[in-house]
């Protein structure tokens, strides 16, 4: 858990904050100062109420326990990052993205601006690294799941991926390739950004994307075609019709294509019926009384 030692520098208060992360684990910070909290975040000040034992308390849902400690640090110090360079690992894209989520939860423009700036700065710093940030995929997944209403964040990540795809060997990262192969829209979004940049990177199209549900369905139908009743019937010596439980109509229905209707007027093999005699043309004069078509 992130350190809360900074609280020792302040006089104890009367507020208890409960932080519950997405996994259900709970972190508790006690003896917090109500005035400090309310001054930094009026909304939190209004939300704090008397809890069990007539103690002021508030429960907040946060992405991780680190975010809970980070929020408390920001309430007291105005910054959620650890000041000690040895403790602060940058770029930390996931942490900054999570704090953007927290800022949105408590409706704090100050924290939102700070976290958004830190996220952009970390992403910019990452372009100069030999390898991609350790939490790039995790942060990207978090943006898709929890910050869809802020598309500019994801767009910046996609531009970063295109820019650093070759230099940071993202195409060799098993985690990155797995994400591209399993996330429903990531590879498509990445390809769109690459196209908007005039196909700057020629290796992105080589990534394997997720298999569409239609492709899976088609594979299943083809498998049935060669192993099901249709195939079995075709191997029989008799001239009986194809089994009705899985005929061509069923096949076309599963492939979501129109089944060809049988022609109401089958073509005759009789040569005499292959010509049609038409009546005399009303608009044009002809030497013959009938036209042969």
Secondary structure as UniProt FT lines:
FT   HELIX           5..9
FT   STRAND          15..20
FT   TURN            22..23
FT   STRAND          26..32
FT   HELIX           34..40
FT   HELIX           42..47
FT   STRAND          49..50
FT   HELIX           52..54
FT   STRAND          56..61
FT   HELIX           65..77
FT   TURN            85..87
FT   HELIX           93..105
FT   TURN            106..107
FT   HELIX           109..126
FT   TURN            127..128
FT   TURN            134..135
FT   HELIX           136..146
FT   TURN            148..149
FT   HELIX           151..164
FT   TURN            165..169
FT   HELIX           170..172
FT   HELIX           174..182
FT   HELIX           186..196
FT   TURN            197..198
FT   HELIX           204..206
FT   HELIX           213..227
FT   HELIX           229..234
FT   HELIX           244..246
FT   HELIX           248..255
FT   HELIX           271..274
FT   STRAND          277..278
FT   STRAND          291..292
//
